[in-house]
Amino acid sequence: MTERWRDRAVVGLCAALVVVLLGPALGPGYVLAGDMVFVPDQVLLPWMVGLGGGLPRAVPQDTVLAVLTGPVPGWVWQSLALLAALLLLGTGVAALVRPAGRRAALVAAVVAVWSPYVAERLLIGHWSLLLAVGVLPWALHHARAARDDVAGSWARWLLLVAVASLTVTGGLLVLLVTLPVLLWRGGAAYPRRLAVGAAGLALQLPWLIPALNHPAGAPGGADVFALRSEGPWGALVTALGTGGIWNATVVPGSRTTVLAPLLTLVLLVLAWSGRTALRAAVGRPVAVTLLVASALGLVVALLGAWWPAATDTLVTRLPGGGLLRDGQKWLAPWLVLLSASAGCGAARLGAITARRARDRLAGSALVVAALLLPIACLPDLAWGALGRLRTVDYPDDWNRVRAVLAADPAPGDVVALPWSAFRVYGWNEGRTVLDPAPRFMTRTVVTDQDLVVSRQGTLVVVPGDDPRAARIGTALRSGVDVGPTLRREGIGWLLVEGGARVDLPEGAAEVVTGSDLDLYRLPAPDPVPAADGVAAVVAANLLALLVVVGAAAGAVVDKIRSRRRRNGRTEATGW
């Protein structure tokens, strides 16, 4: 009963904390901020599985959303994803340190959830990365259990890896941190563990196969995406505090005050105090793996800040090196290690204080202070970052244009103007968001893939990796009629967003006129050649799906067997 109550206490605290943190983001409607774009009904298009377009950065995330949305609107899945990410993170870190006591679990949960890493990744819209980070501590727990041959743990580990693998970085992050634990020497049934690890690697095929088919490597831009110092205390202090995202506009204001280094210093002291208790709680394989992964993550993040030229070399020359460009996201293992160690340290110091002061209240007061400190030092994360994560509804023009594109038999894809990857809409309360049109519409929508970033007062352009978009962008900037280029690229429709004034190509016929969107039909385009590697991409997705289905079946079977064993014990004891 005591263990069950401890779980309920942690879950209750985490639930309350997450609701206070997300606030208005949980209501009906869509939070459109940064890269976070959900739509009511996403239609599966070739680029969503990595066929055509740029590198498969959102594969298989968009594939899954295209399957799930429709009967259940996208805003429901968005709310569930945000809730799940933060609840899993808090309860997962707490579960890791539960052997160290309830106080350690509660402090660890608060430090993890109410952190600069969560704040900045949430405000930039990286919901799937946060979901992977939330999965990470639970994946560590089940990797350790699978190593010890606990029934059903291999299935749960695979399902967690599948959730993390919605995004490329998430899948690799969880695999790199938990696979060494799963395969750690000793344990039982090594061939089986090896097969389970191979199945986890197979879950990366939906993005890996399209990436191998892509003709171009990743662009540079490591200096643009490098970890930023938040305040005058430097990159190291910022990184140790789990902050430092490259985009200054999503950094809470409190991170540039003295509260930031104060919080980092206190957490480091608590973490150092709890290092021995953490190792006892999680075991040597988890402790060593987390320590190594955290050190590597800090090195990657700080390399971009201190030596961007070296990171740029890795990005442009190393296969898959583009994943290292945004180095701060690799601080996720450090976030888990810091939170878990700080929780153990707070519990230990609380016990010492109570013993020396001969007053249990003194020890409790120290733990309560540790619980409140992250919130006090990052107050502008509360209630959706003080309202920055409010929900909105798409204007009616969006549904009108979608209906026309779905019903009209005229061929061709859509090009969206003005030529920019991100939009600022009045109806979205002036927040910058990735153009929702490619996910909202029923046809492939081509947008600018170049990213324009202000760095130290200078505008820097990071080139995209979609050859088709690059050719269209070159034609648009040339100042001549873009019609022939659009026709060659298979574009049959022109979408003008936000009432912008654009130069229309010859033969453009207006179909929809609205205050938010205008749609034009263009002359019939040339047919676009079929994408290469369709069979390989389909096979990769089917194999990954087979792994997920097998893991889900294994988890269900284990649940049934566990229930039967419990019922058998109850009948045997007469209770």
Secondary structure, DSSP 8 states (H G I E B T S, - for coil): -HHHHHHHHHHHHHHHHHHHHHGGGGSSSB--BBTB---SS----GGGGTSSSS--TTTTHHHHHHHHBTTB-HHHHHHHHHHHHHHHHHHHHHHHTGGG-HHHHHHHHHHHHSSHHHHHHHHTT-HHHHHHHHHHHHHHHHHHHHHTT-TTHHHHHHHHHHHHTTSHHHHHHHHHHHHHHHT-SSSS-HHHHHHHHHHHHHTTHHHHHHHHH-SS-----TTTSS---SSTTHHHHHHHTT---S-GGGS-GGGGSTHHHHHHHHHHHHHHHTHHHHHHHH-HHHHHHHHHHHHHHHHHHHHHHH-HHHHHHHHHHSTTGGGGSSGGGGGHHHHHHHHHHHHHHHHHHHHHHHHHHT-HHHHHHHHHHHHHHHHHHSGGGHHHHHHTT--B---HHHHHHHHHHHH-----EEEEESS-SEEE-TTTTT-EEE-SHHHHSSS-EE----EEEEETTEEEEE--S-HHHHHHHHHHHHTS--HHHHHHTTEEEEEEETT------TT-EEEEE-SSEEEEE-S--------TTHHHHHHHHHHHHHHHHHHHHHHHHHHHHHHHHHHHHHHHHT-
